[in-house]
Structures are given as C-alpha cells and as structure tokens.
Amino acid sequence: MSSHDATLELDYESASRARLVAASVAREIGEIDDDRSQTTLRRDEERLVLEIDAADAVALRAALNTWFSLVDVAERTADAGERVLETR
C-alpha cells in the first residue's frame, strides 16, 4: 500500500511512562486505520514507536495529525494524574 510512511519515536523518562502512553493510544490501533493508512505500535522500554504507512501524502498528514493529538492527550493526562498523586 505504501507510497508514503513515517516513524514516530517517542522517548520517555521511564519505562512505566512509556507503557502508560502506549496503553492509552494502543486502543486506537486498527480502529482509525482505513484503506489509505495503517499504523503499528511497539514499545521498547522507554521508547514508543509508531509506524505509519499511507497510500498518499494527504492520508499520511491526516494520520500524523491524529497520532500526535492522541499521544499529546495521553501525555497531558498522565501529567495531570501525576500532579494529583503528588499532592496527596
């Protein structure tokens, strides 16, 4: 399928943070894929790797925007949770 692809490598301060973000976004793997783009996710300790394979540049851009947004929400939510735990 691919004529366009991208790999996002996200490094975190700990394996537990990478695991939390991965678990949060993993639910979307397969759910938002379509005939124009597919995404795979893997985690290696503190690193999260998203590989996006797209049929065209527009589909790649849309997939990148989606995954950046999903990861951002997961990271901000994890930060908020950490702050709550720190105040207890």
Protein Blocks (a to p, Z undefined) as FASTA:
>chain_A
ZZbdcddddddfbfklmmmmmmmmmmmgojlgcfkbccddddehjaccdddddfbfklmm
mmmmmmmmmmmmmmmmmmmmmmmmmmZZ
